Amino acid sequence: MLRFRLIAIVGAALGAAGPWCQAAPQGAPPVSLEQDLKAQYPFGTLLIVRKEGLVGVNSDCSQPNIFTFKNGQLHAPGILQKLDAGSSGPCETRPFPVGSKVLFASYMTVIPRTNLILVSGVQCDGCDSPMQDQRMSAAAGGSPTFRVGVAFQFPKGFLVTATLAAVQEAIGQVFAVDTSANASAASPVAPSAPQGITGARSPATLGPVYISSQSAGDKLVMKAAGSFSLSEGGQNYTGSYSVTGATLKLHINELQKDVEIVIQGNQLVVNGDEIWVQPGQ
């Protein structure tokens, strides 16, 4: 089974989480809303759990737990997702009790057709550090990482005209921003915040080749004219790519899926916990 987590999370994982993910969203979400959300919750923001019942799974599982928050209630993942998540190997769980801290991980996705906003977070040893650089290093350092996702379900048509404050009020019932640890990271113009995640416009620079820090045989090669080749788990893939700010988007031809990866300096951060590096750096 493929180990490339960005495919598992964005593609098959969310597709198995429930019927609301089966149909691709039609139309674009309000651009200002999605940009404002990414500015308020930049990659690496520390969140405080406010709702009882969240449980994360380790990175050996093929999928994170995807909970649903609707009408003020938190609903556990369905049976199909649990069966699929356990099918690839050993899975461990960790409760995320109220008051515990979660590192905002890889996506804040607005899906207007199904009236959903997806939020993900991780816990690990050191992920709750008050210093952003330290918690980002901890998440990428190979220590056991536990992931969780929450799908915020809104009324039909709500996201078309929703304000940032209304959406934040809903998210805040499950995750509150730890203002003491995110004084600089929460600002859209903070120099330490990753560009592209916060809405900044300066493009990041890609290297020609990236190797997975977890498997030297897994290689991503960026080619001319916006194409790439990927060797992962003994299989080969091709496709096209684009860069917006600090976000690398891959379109994988063989899977007909788009996935997004964070560019952080000379590294790629996949799903918040897997680092791909340039050889020799």
C-alpha positions in Angstrom: 0.0 0.0 0.0 1.3 3.4 -0.9 2.9 5.3 2.0 2.7 8.7 0.4 0.6 10.4 3.1 -0.5 13.4 1.1 -2.4 11.1 -1.2 -4.0 9.2 1.7 -5.1 12.3 3.5 -6.4 14.5 0.7 -7.6 11.8 -1.6 -8.8 8.4 -0.4 -8.8 9.3 3.3 -11.4 12.0 3.0 -13.4 10.1 0.4 -13.9 7.3 2.9 -14.8 9.6 5.7 -18.4 9.9 4.7 -20.9 10.6 2.0 -20.3 14.3 2.1 -16.9 13.8 0.5 -18.0 11.6 -2.4 -19.0 14.5 -4.8 -16.4 17.0 -5.8 -17.3 20.6 -4.8 -18.7 22.7 -7.5 -17.9 26.4 -7.7 -15.3 28.2 -5.7 -15.7 29.2 -2.0 -15.8 32.9 -1.2 -12.2 33.8 -1.9 -12.0 36.3 0.9 -13.3 33.8 3.4 -10.8 31.1 2.5 -7.9 33.5 2.5 -9.0 35.1 5.8 -9.2 31.7 7.4 -5.7 30.7 6.2 -4.5 34.0 7.6 -6.1 33.5 11.0 -5.0 29.8 11.2 -1.5 29.7 9.5 0.4 26.4 9.3 2.0 25.8 12.7 -0.6 27.7 14.8 -1.1 26.1 18.3 -4.8 25.4 19.2 -6.4 24.5 22.5 -9.0 21.6 22.5 -12.4 22.8 23.8 -14.7 19.9 23.0 -14.6 16.5 24.7 -14.3 13.4 22.6 -11.5 14.0 20.1 -9.2 11.0 19.5 -6.2 11.0 17.2 -4.5 8.1 15.4 -0.8 7.7 14.8 0.9 8.2 11.4 1.0 4.4 10.7 -2.7 4.5 10.1 -3.7 5.2 6.5 -6.1 7.9 7.5 -6.7 10.3 10.4 -9.9 10.2 12.5 -12.3 12.6 10.8 -14.9 13.8 13.4 -18.0 15.9 12.4 -19.1 19.0 14.3 -22.8 19.9 13.6 -25.3 21.9 15.6 -23.0 22.2 18.5 -22.3 18.4 18.8 -19.2 16.5 18.0 -19.8 13.2 16.1 -17.2 10.4 16.0 -16.0 8.9 12.7 -18.2 6.3 11.0 -17.6 2.6 10.9 -16.4 2.5 7.3 -13.7 5.0 8.0 -12.5 3.1 11.0 -12.4 -0.2 9.1 -10.4 1.5 6.3 -8.1 3.3 8.6 -7.1 0.1 10.3 -6.5 -1.9 7.1 -3.0 -0.7 6.4 -1.2 -1.7 9.5 -0.9 -1.1 13.3 -3.0 1.9 14.5 -2.6 3.5 17.9 -5.0 6.1 19.4 -4.6 9.0 21.7 -7.4 11.0 23.4 -7.2 14.7 23.0 -8.8 15.9 26.3 -10.2 19.4 26.8 -7.4 21.8 27.5 -4.8 19.8 25.6 -3.0 21.5 22.7 -3.0 20.7 19.0 -0.6 21.9 16.3 -2.6 23.1 13.3 -1.4 20.8 10.5 -1.9 20.8 6.8 -5.3 22.1 5.6 -8.1 24.5 6.2 -10.4 23.5 3.3 -13.7 25.2 2.4 -16.2 22.9 0.5 -19.2 25.1 -0.3 -21.3 22.4 -2.1 -21.4 20.2 1.0 -21.2 23.2 3.4 -18.1 21.9 5.1 -14.9 23.3 6.4 -12.2 20.7 7.2 -9.6 21.4 9.9 -6.7 19.1 10.9 -4.3 19.0 13.8 -1.5 16.9 15.3 -0.1 16.1 18.7 3.5 14.9 19.4 6.2 15.3 22.0 7.1 18.9 21.7 4.3 19.9 19.4 2.8 22.1 22.2 6.0 24.1 22.7 5.4 27.9 23.2 8.0 28.5 20.5 6.7 28.0 17.0 10.1 26.9 15.6 10.4 24.3 18.3 7.0 22.8 17.8 7.5 22.8 14.0 10.8 21.0 14.5 9.1 18.5 16.9 6.4 17.7 14.3 9.0 17.0 11.7 11.5 15.3 14.0 10.3 11.7 13.7 8.6 11.4 17.2 5.3 9.6 17.3 2.6 11.9 15.8 -1.1 11.6 16.4 -3.5 13.2 13.8 -7.1 14.2 14.0 -9.5 16.0 11.6 -12.8 17.8 12.2 -15.4 18.5 9.5 -17.4 21.5 10.5 -20.9 21.0 9.0 -22.8 24.3 8.3 -26.4 24.8 7.1 -27.2 24.7 3.4 -25.9 27.8 1.6 -24.2 29.2 4.7 -20.7 29.4 3.3 -21.7 31.4 0.3 -22.2 34.5 2.3 -20.6 33.6 5.7 -18.5 36.1 7.5 -15.1 35.2 9.0 -16.5 35.9 12.5 -19.4 33.5 12.1 -17.1 30.7 10.9 -14.5 31.4 13.7 -17.3 31.2 16.3 -18.1 27.6 15.1 -14.5 26.5 14.9 -13.8 28.1 18.3 -16.3 25.7 20.0 -13.8 22.9 19.2 -10.4 24.6 18.8 -9.4 27.9 20.4 -6.2 29.7 19.2 -3.6 29.7 22.0 -3.0 33.4 21.9 -0.1 33.2 24.3 1.9 30.9 22.0 0.8 32.5 18.7 1.3 36.2 19.2 3.4 36.5 16.0 2.2 33.4 14.1 -1.5 34.5 14.1 -0.8 37.7 12.3 -1.2 37.6 8.5 1.8 40.0 8.2 4.1 38.3 10.7 7.5 37.8 9.1 7.8 34.3 10.7 4.5 33.0 9.3 4.8 30.8 6.2 4.0 32.7 3.1 1.1 31.3 0.9 -0.5 29.8 4.0 -1.1 33.3 5.4 -2.2 34.9 2.1 1.2 36.5 1.3 2.0 36.7 -2.4 5.7 36.0 -2.7 6.4 32.7 -4.4 8.6 30.1 -2.8 11.5 28.6 -4.6 11.5 24.9 -5.5 14.5 22.6 -5.7 15.0 20.1 -8.6 14.8 16.9 -6.4 13.3 16.0 -3.1 13.8 12.7 -1.1 11.6 11.5 1.7 13.3 11.7 5.1 11.5 8.4 6.0 12.5 6.4 2.9 15.5 7.3 0.7 13.9 5.4 -2.2 11.0 7.8 -2.5 11.9 10.7 -4.8 10.0 13.7 -6.3 11.7 15.2 -9.3 10.5 18.7 -10.5 10.9 19.0 -14.3 10.8 21.8 -16.8 7.5 23.2 -18.0 5.7 22.5 -14.8 5.8 18.7 -14.8 7.1 16.2 -12.2 7.8 12.5 -11.7 7.3 10.7 -8.4 8.8 7.4 -7.3 7.1 6.2 -4.1 6.5 2.9 -2.5 7.9 1.1 -5.5 5.5 2.8 -7.9 5.9 5.6 -10.4 3.6 8.6 -11.0 3.7 11.7 -13.2 1.8 14.9 -13.5 1.9 18.7 -13.4 2.6 21.2 -10.6 2.1 24.8 -9.7 3.2 27.1 -6.9 1.2 29.7 -5.1 3.0 31.5 -2.3 4.4 28.6 -0.2 2.0 26.0 -1.4 3.0 23.4 -4.0 0.1 21.8 -5.8 0.6 18.5 -7.6 -1.9 17.0 -10.1 -1.2 13.3 -10.2 -2.2 11.9 -13.6 -2.6 8.3 -12.6 -4.9 9.1 -9.7 -6.6 12.1 -11.2 -6.2 13.9 -7.8 -4.8 17.2 -6.7 -2.7 17.5 -3.5 -1.2 20.4 -1.8 2.2 20.5 0.1 3.8 23.2 2.2 7.2 24.6 1.0 9.3 25.4 4.0 12.7 26.7 3.1 14.5 23.9 1.2 12.1 21.3 2.5 8.6 20.1 1.7 6.2 19.4 4.6 3.6 16.7 3.8 0.6 16.4 6.0 2.3 18.3 8.8 4.6 15.4 9.8 6.6 14.1 6.9 9.6 16.0 5.6 11.0 15.7 2.1 14.5 17.2 1.7 16.8 18.2 -1.1 19.8 15.8 -1.5 22.9 17.1 0.2 21.1 19.8 2.2 
